[in-house]
Amino acid sequence: MTSERYTIGREMLQRVDGKGGDAVVNSLKDIAPDFARYLIEFPFGDIYARPGLDLRSREIATIAALHGAR
Protein backbone atom coordinates (compact mmCIF):
# COMPACT_ATOMS: atom_id res chain seq x y z
CA MET A 1 0.00 0.00 0.00
CA THR A 2 1.37 3.40 -1.00
CA SER A 3 0.85 6.30 1.40
CA GLU A 4 -0.12 9.79 0.33
CA ARG A 5 3.26 11.04 1.61
CA TYR A 6 5.01 8.53 -0.66
CA THR A 7 2.94 9.53 -3.70
CA ILE A 8 3.54 13.24 -3.12
CA GLY A 9 7.22 12.61 -2.37
CA ARG A 10 7.68 10.59 -5.55
CA GLU A 11 6.16 13.42 -7.63
CA MET A 12 8.36 16.01 -5.91
CA LEU A 13 11.49 13.86 -6.34
CA GLN A 14 10.71 13.62 -10.05
CA ARG A 15 10.40 17.43 -10.29
CA VAL A 16 13.65 18.02 -8.43
CA ASP A 17 15.95 15.26 -9.68
CA GLY A 18 14.23 13.59 -12.62
CA LYS A 19 15.53 10.14 -13.48
CA GLY A 20 18.60 10.62 -11.28
CA GLY A 21 16.46 10.58 -8.15
CA ASP A 22 14.67 7.45 -9.31
CA ALA A 23 18.02 5.75 -9.87
CA VAL A 24 19.15 6.50 -6.31
CA VAL A 25 15.91 5.21 -4.78
CA ASN A 26 15.90 2.10 -6.96
CA SER A 27 19.50 1.31 -6.01
CA LEU A 28 18.50 1.33 -2.33
CA LYS A 29 15.35 -0.79 -2.62
CA ASP A 30 17.17 -4.13 -2.37
CA ILE A 31 19.65 -3.27 0.37
CA ALA A 32 17.66 -0.76 2.46
CA PRO A 33 13.97 -0.70 1.44
CA ASP A 34 12.84 1.17 4.55
CA PHE A 35 15.43 3.87 3.96
CA ALA A 36 14.40 4.16 0.31
CA ARG A 37 10.78 4.72 1.41
CA TYR A 38 11.87 7.19 4.12
CA LEU A 39 14.00 9.09 1.60
CA ILE A 40 10.89 9.75 -0.47
CA GLU A 41 8.34 10.30 2.31
CA PHE A 42 10.18 12.65 4.65
CA PRO A 43 12.39 15.05 2.68
CA PHE A 44 10.30 15.09 -0.49
CA GLY A 45 6.80 14.19 0.76
CA ASP A 46 6.89 16.33 3.90
CA ILE A 47 9.57 19.01 3.62
CA TYR A 48 9.77 19.83 -0.09
CA ALA A 49 5.98 19.63 -0.51
CA ARG A 50 5.21 22.15 2.25
CA PRO A 51 3.44 25.33 1.23
CA GLY A 52 5.15 28.68 1.66
CA LEU A 53 8.20 28.63 -0.60
CA ASP A 54 8.47 27.93 -4.28
CA LEU A 55 10.77 25.11 -5.31
CA ARG A 56 13.63 27.42 -6.32
CA SER A 57 13.61 29.25 -2.98
CA ARG A 58 13.38 25.96 -1.08
CA GLU A 59 16.41 24.58 -2.93
CA ILE A 60 18.41 27.76 -2.25
CA ALA A 61 17.56 27.44 1.45
CA THR A 62 18.60 23.77 1.40
CA ILE A 63 21.95 24.58 -0.21
CA ALA A 64 22.57 27.39 2.27
CA ALA A 65 21.75 25.13 5.23
CA LEU A 66 23.98 22.34 3.95
CA HIS A 67 26.82 24.78 3.32
CA GLY A 68 26.49 26.19 6.83
CA ALA A 69 26.57 22.69 8.33
CA ARG A 70 30.00 21.82 6.98
C-alpha positions, 0 to 999 in steps of 0.5 A: 500500500502506497501512502499519500506522503510517498505519492507526493514525495515521488512526484516532488522527487521527479520534479527536483531530480528527474531520473537521477532521483529514481536511480538512487531510490531504486538502487536502495530498494534491495539493500535498504527498502525502509530507507528508500521509502523514508528518503521519499516520504520525509524530505520530499513528501513532507519538507519539499511539498510544504506550502510557503516557498516555491521550489527554487527558494526551497532549494536555495535554502537547502543549499545554504543550510547544507553549506552552513553545516560543513 
